[in-house]
């Protein structure tokens, strides 16, 4: 087992989970992680006086990349508006890099998330990697805010996104989502074989989450986003971040800073638990249109090698059929790269406090 996989297992090991279901942020040994987008105001010298803050996760990319050629009409916008949006985008990218520099210079763990929207998942994955430029020791996150495919990336496309990140970086991202979406993925884990095994960054604004876990393959959360504008105000707040307003998102890890640092980059899939009922094929799919790399990352379990290979090929064909009409060029390039054996290089929403993430940014 790889060190990354062992770290993921350590994080969600049964036995400790029950002790982390009730206000774990009150345990001063547990690490606090801040996450923010570009409109969150932060007084860094003041925030850094909180010694429990171990990490900072920043919004990076959002949906598909923009062209910003600003010649003639730009998606119905005027040239002036296009230039205004370009300046906003450029300032956001510079702020991302500035925050990263500050965080790392002060010893904080760094991570970045992609807000997944409808649209080509391979283009979105490339957009994220080009924007965030994640280093091997930095957290990568796929942010799925809900199940409405008109607002957010579909779960099928999310699998393609995660697989492409793996193809280019050698690591899978962590999955950020709310309770209802996580429950849906867990209930359909035979369909979402990658999403159901990504370490879970769990968003739920309640003091306790008894009887939530185990949930499918998840024995517990990797991170719990427990505080946001949905449940933090001037009168009451689960955890106040010095130097930030009440709209800052706050998270907890069920371990201390040192333990969290050892597994922070994650990257491996969680173990797949046996399915109830039918004896289904259990393979580690690289679920992109370029899945035809010749082999999966893990040996198929309880199957002759020939049958396993046929099953993997079937997954590849299904994935390819789903996205080839949108991205023939990217698919061909990825498949060729894989065949050679190489890796292809939040406005706050008004949502029920117990259910959905507070950000759609």
Order of alpha helices (4+ residues) and beta strands (2+ residues): alpha-beta-alpha-beta-alpha-beta-alpha-beta-alpha-beta-alpha-beta-beta-beta-alpha-alpha-alpha
